[in-house]
Amino acid sequence: MSLNIPERKKVMIIALSGASAISFAPLFYTYSLANPLTGAFFRMFYALPIFIILIFLLKLKDNRDSRTRRIAIFAGLILALDFVAYHSAIDYVGSGIATLIGNSQVIIVTLFSWKFLGEKPNKSIILALPVVMIGLFFISGIWDSNAYGSSPIKGVIAATIGAFFYSSFLIIYRFANRQMAPTIKLQFDATAGATVGLLVMGSLPLQSLEIYPIDFPPPWAGHEWLFILAIVCQVFGWMAITYALPRLPGSHTSFAVLVQPVLTIVWGVIFLDESPSIQQSMGMVMILFSIILVTIFGNIDTSDE
């Protein structure tokens, strides 16, 4: 889809607004005092009726076949796994670090494309990967008596697992959107899939993994934050991102995506008093540098060299 400059600016504003909205998700989740599975479930569950109302009011035409819709629902099931791992990482090591590691998915997606789709990556991915590994080592707090977080090592592991699931979700979700379906309907399908997936996970005995059942009802003292999380992040934020990214050039998309982890780090410092140690801060800088490197210079190399 080719857009003129004024249209592209409007779409870019939508993308940046969506990324900014999503950047508040860890803050709202932390304020809710919910456990990871409870927070993930209700951020999805409360979004569903809002999507239904919007679909009914807008009466948008949807030309997708049933198979494509099933793919979107399946993407939501994968997203459910990502959210549980991501929320757990926030509890273990803070919102800024967890979000930054989660956004290293840009590197994982590139590696996936190289391994399974035969797309040769730019050399930047080769340079970035060891830097990310060293950065994760620093963030984990090994040999660091001042490491931030209740369990930095568990946080790094959970965030890395979340990044793999997030990468899988993005690949499947992008495939589900190949027919450029109405944003609301596509997002509804993925959200419904995630809600079902989280509900199933809540019925499984996962306490040995420190994943505890969904609280019905959740802790009401902070429950309003889960509702705000659903509206601001899951509905508005993701709708804006889903609409804008397929319509933007790669360079614009990359910049918009990078806004989220940077803002989340800022919110963590300002509102949650997060204070990573010097060693962890070094690791964060290394990972952020690697993400920027791959995002800007890591386009797929289709040559035979």
ABEGO torsion letter per residue (X at the ends): XBBBAAAAAAAAAAAAAAAAAAAAAAAAAAAAGBBAAAAAAAAAAAAAAAAAAAAAAAGBBBABBAAAAAAAAAAAAAAAAAAAAAAAAAAAAEAAAAAAAAAAAAAAAAAAAAAAAGBBBBAAAAAAAAAAAAAAAAAAGBGBAABBEABAAAAAAAAAAAAAAAAAAAAAAAAAAAAGBBAAAAAAAAAAAAAAAAAAAAABBAAAAGBBBBBOBBBAAAAAAAAAAAAAAAAAAAAAAAAAAAABBAAAAAAAAAAAAAAAAAAAAAAAGBBBBAAAAAAAAAAAAAAAAAAAAABBBABAX
